[in-house]
Structure formats: C-alpha cells, structure tokens
Amino acid sequence: MRSTNLLREASALPMQPPSRWQPTRFVRFERALDTSMGTAQIVTDVGKAYCKALGNRQGPHALACEWVGSQLAKWLGLPTFDFAIMELDDQDEIPLPRDGHAQPGPAFVTRAERGHTWGGSAEELTLVDNQADIARLVVFDTWTLNCDRHPPDLTVRKPNYDNVFLSDEGATAGRFRLVAMDHTHCFTCGSDLNERISSIDRTKDDRIYGLFPGFMTTMTASRLIVESTLGRLRAFDAGTCNKIVASIPGRWDVADAARTALIDLICQRASFVADTFMQRLAPICWPQGELEFEERGGDS
C-alpha cells in the first residue's frame, strides 16, 4: 500500500518541532487539572506550560491524537497554542489529579497563554478578531471527527465549551483571538487507535462536527471562507500526512497497522469532507440558497 511505503520513508526523517517554542527541561510543578488527561500546569526552561504526559487515564493514544490533530489544525491555517514534545525523566515529579504520577517519556506540552474559555454566547464571539477561523474550526472538527467540542449527536455527548479558547495574546485591545485547542478526541472519540479506524462508516461519516449554536451568526456570513477552507483541504496530500503520523513517538505505542489506518482515515476524510461538506452545511446556514447570498455580496 502506498501509505505504508510513505510511512516507512517518513519514519527515517528527523521529527521537526511545529514551532520555534521548544521546552527541553521540566523546572517545577504548579497544579493539576482534574481532567481525563491529567493535564498539569508546569514551569519549563522556557516558561509556563500545560503538560499531558504518559500515565494519564486516557492512555498514550490520546497523546498521539493530540499531537497529530494539533499539526493538522496548524496545516489548515488555524491558530493553535505553541506546542511541542518534551521528554520527562524519572526525576520529574508531576502528580496526576486522582492518583499516581506522570510517567517518564515524551509528553505533549503547550505554552500557557493569557485568555479564557468561551462562555457559549454568540455575543462574546463578536469580540473575536479572527472571525474567519470560527468557520475553519467547524471544517477541521468535521474532517478529524472531533467529538469533544460540539458532537453531532447531543444524546451521546454534551458540548464542551471549554475547548474553545479566547486568547488575549495577539488580539486587539479589549478583544480576543480564537485558538484551536485540545485534540485528544480527534479520529476515535477517545478510543485507542487500531487498524479498524479507517472503516467506511468513519471515512464517510457525513455528520457535521463542531457547529455550536453560538457559531451560527458567524457561519452564515462565512460562505466564502468555508469554500476556501475546503479548497485547502482538497489539496491535502499523503506525503504531508505520512510525515505527521511518522512523528508520533514510539513510546506512545501506536502500532504500524494503526498508523497506516490513521493515514488512510485522515486522507480519505480530507477528500470526502472537501466534496460533501457544503451540501450538508448549506441547508443549515444558507436555507434561502444562493440568491440571498449573492444579494448580500458574499463574504468580504
């Protein structure tokens, strides 16, 4: 299979940090957040950060989903926290919120930013500088099957407003910048990665993910943004995907067969969502059709 060959080729490449922010040393523990990932607020050699480490209740595959999802969000053009992989050793004391300690090995870390999580109101979103990224975030969540923001079936899972972050950094005074965060539930909705994740019911899941009711006002004015984002998604290539998946640390125990299936899922979803997303979204966001959209003059 082509994706398997590319995976082997990419495995020989050195892993590149996703940004210039690269902590190399744990300095001290500050506090633990009572989440399934056991996220810890820590201080590193380059400042404050949030750490998700081995030993968390979700397991190592959630770290892999976080790592891959964050890179895909950045590729799609979404703002993300600065993120990196930092090696912990057995001297780094990071207590987990309910029991035990973080295990040594590669941990997923993000730079701490000033800001707050979204309260859920459409009014608060009028203060977001990067309005176009709201529409891009819905495309991203649908592409990656991310059930942990606004799931497509509210009878199964509740919306998670805490996974929409409004940053003070890089924003106009008194306003905010939307940041895509927390991708541990991309691809599998919290289950382990395995060779079955690229099944047809997943690759061709036609539901819309991430569409909060509070996003609707912005979405109705963002048709051209959605179309351009789908154009970007249509250009996603297997080589890029292989390099990202190959960079998953071996200590996170993602088998080769699961990596190959993850590549197939991501690439097939990119094509499927690019081709079908507008058909699903249009009746929700633009029920009056093209005429009304053209009379408004489109999106600036």
C-alpha positions, 0 to 999 in steps of 0.5 A, a space after each residue: 500500500 502506498 501509505 505504508 511505503 510513505 510511512 516507512 520513508 517518513 519514519 527515517 526523517 528527523 521529527 521537526 518541532 511545529 514551532 520555534 517554542 521548544 521546552 527541553 527541561 521540566 523546572 517545577 510543578 504548579 497544579 493539576 487539572 482534574 481532567 481525563 488527561 491529567 493535564 498539569 500546569 508546569 514551569 519549563 526552561 522556557 516558561 509556563 506550560 500545560 503538560 499531558 504526559 504518559 500515565 494519564 487515564 486516557 492512555 498514550 493514544 490520546 497523546 498521539 491524537 493530540 499531537 497529530 490533530 494539533 499539526 493538522 489544525 496548524 496545516 489548515 491555517 488555524 491558530 493553535 497554542 505553541 506546542 511541542 514534545 518534551 521528554 520527562 525523566 524519572 526525576 520529574 515529579 508531576 502528580 496526576 489529579 486522582 492518583 499516581 504520577 506522570 510517567 517518564 517519556 515524551 509528553 505533549 506540552 503547550 505554552 500557557 497563554 493569557 485568555 479564557 474559555 468561551 462562555 457559549 454566547 454568540 455575543 462574546 464571539 463578536 469580540 473575536 478578531 479572527 472571525 474567519 477561523 470560527 468557520 475553519 474550526 467547524 471544517 477541521 472538527 468535521 474532517 478529524 471527527 472531533 467529538 469533544 467540542 460540539 458532537 453531532 449527536 447531543 444524546 451521546 455527548 454534551 458540548 464542551 465549551 471549554 475547548 474553545 479558547 479566547 486568547 488575549 495574546 495577539 488580539 486587539 485591545 479589549 478583544 480576543 483571538 480564537 485558538 484551536 485547542 485540545 485534540 485528544 478526541 480527534 479520529 476515535 472519540 477517545 478510543 485507542 487507535 487500531 487498524 479498524 479506524 479507517 472503516 467506511 462508516 468513519 471515512 464517510 461519516 457525513 455528520 457535521 462536527 463542531 457547529 455550536 449554536 453560538 457559531 451560527 451568526 458567524 457561519 452564515 456570513 462565512 460562505 466564502 471562507 468555508 469554500 476556501 477552507 475546503 479548497 485547502 483541504 482538497 489539496 491535502 496530500 499523503 506525503 504531508 500526512 505520512 510525515 505527521 503520523 511518522 512523528 508520533 513517538 514510539 513510546 506512545 505505542 501506536 502500532 504500524 497497522 494503526 498508523 497506516 489506518 490513521 493515514 488512510 482515515 485522515 486522507 480519505 476524510 480530507 477528500 470526502 469532507 472537501 466534496 460533501 461538506 457544503 451540501 450538508 452545511 448549506 441547508 443549515 446556514 444558507 436555507 434561502 440558497 444562493 440568491 440571498 447570498 449573492 444579494 448580500 455580496 458574499 463574504 468580504 
